[in-house]
């Protein structure tokens, strides 16, 4: 079983059957045998933008207001989580490959509003994906997930619309074959 560590991608098997995670790629942000795991689904867009969930000075006229929000997972969908490329945001967690999770949101928001950070350097998510202690390890034993270690940098390089398929193709071999697995094999 692969070792779980922050910065790894969890790629759902094509036949998962859980609508919350079907054809998803989750960035593992935190993992502990004692406390469980925390991740963000990277490829579930929503119709929301930052300006829809926060009152911003200048309203929707600011470019930052149009930063899209993805659905990070089914847990606490009324919470905001974020990934970014800024090591200077206090308390941000380094996930590797110059990708950071969380940190002082007021600082990040100030950088966004001032234009010092481009909306392309930030990914925002409503909700998160969480696992109790041992739950994710059990799902790995059941072949629910394919682990792609040390891959946090993919967050800002792959197209969200085809993220699941692209990451499987990039892994190559048997994973490349899985990338072509039909959404509904009965229609094949």
N, C-alpha and C positions, 0 to 999 in steps of 0.2 A: 504494500500500500504506500502510495507517495506521501511524503511528509508535508503536512499542511503548514503554511506560513503566510503571513501577510504579504501581499503583492502577487500572489498566485491567482490565476483565473480558474474558475470552476465552470466548465462547459457542460451543459445538460446533454444527456444522451438523447438521441432523436425520438426515442419511443417512451419518454418519461411519463406523459399522460397527466401531469399536474399542470393545470392552466396557469398557475403562478410562475412556473419555471420552464414551461415548454419552450425549447429553442432559445434559451437564455445563456448569457455569459455573465457570471458574477465575479466581481473583484473582491477577494477576501481581504478585509481591512484589519481584522483582529481575530486571533485564534488562541484559545487556551483550553487545556484539558479540564481545568477547574471551573472556568467561567463560560465556556462555549465559544461560539463564533459569530462574527458580524461581517456582513458583506453588502455590496450594492449591485443590483442588476444593472448592467451597462447598456442593454439594448431594448429597453421598453420605453419608448417615447410617450409623452402625454401631450395634450393640447395646451398645457399651462406654460407660462413664462414667469420669470422672477417678478415682474411688475404686477402679475395677477395675484401673487401671494404675499407681497410686501408693499407697504406704503413707501414709495421712494420719492425723495425730493426731486421735483421736475417731472414726476409721473412717467407716462409712457414715452415721453419725448427723448429720454436718455437711451443710448444704445444698450446699456446694462439691463434695462427693463425688459428687453427682448431675449435675454439669456434663457434658453429652453430648460424646462424641468423634465427629467425622466422619472420613471417609477422605479425606485430603488428596491422595492420589494413589498410584500404584503403586510409587514409589521409597522404599526404606527404611521399610517399614510399621511398624517397631519404634521409630521416632523420634516425638517429640511436638513439634508446632508450634502456634502460637497467634496469634490476632488479638485485639485488645482496643481499648477506648476510653479508655485511660489514658495521657496524655502524660507523666505523672510516673514511668513505669517506665523506669529507666535503660537506655540503649542500644537502646530501641525505635526502629524505623524508621517514620517518618511516611509513610503511603501516600496521604494526602489525606483530606479530608472527615471528620477527627477519628478515623480508623482507624489503628491502629498494629500493626506486625508484630514479634513477638519481643520482645527485651529481656531483662532480668534476670528469669528465671523465679521465682527465690526471692522476689523482691519482689512479683511478681504473685500468686504462690501465697499469700504472707502476707496480701495484701489480700483475696484470696478467702476464706481461712480466717477472717479477722477479721470478715468481712461488710462491709468497706469497699468492696468491689467485688461487685456482683451477678453470679451466673452468666450473666445475660442480657447482661452487658457483655463477655463473653469467648466466643470460639469456639476450640475445641481440635480438633486434627486429628492423626491417626496417618498418617505418611507424607507425601510431597509429590509434586509433578509437576515434572519437570526436563527441560530441553532443552539439548543441546550447542550451542556457538556456531554460529549460522546455521540450526539445525534449525527453530526456531519461525518464522523469516522464511520459510523454504521452505514450511512448513505453511500460512502465510498466503497465499503465492503459489498454493498448491494449493486454496485456499478451504476449508480444514479448520475455520477459526475465523472468527467474527464478532467484531470488536473493539469494545468499548464503553468509550471512554476516560474517565478521571477519574470512576470509578464505585465506588470503594471503599466509600462509605457505604451502598451497597445490601446489603452483608454483614449489617447489623443491622436492615434494614427489610423485606426480602422473606421470605416463608414458604419454608423450605427444601424442602418437599414439591413446590412448584410453581415453584421459583426459575427454572428454565430457561424454562418457558413464560411466566412473568410478565415476565422481563426482555426477551424478544423482543416481547411485546405492548406493553410500555412503549416500546420503540424505534419501534414503529409501521411504517407502510408495508409493504413486502415482508416485513419481519421478522415483522409481525403474522400474515401468512399462514403463514409457516414455523412459528409457534408451534402451529398446528393440524395440522401434518404428523403422520400416524399413526406409531406406533412400528414397526409392520410394515405397509408399504403393500400387501402381498399380501392382508391381511385387510380392506382398505377396500372 
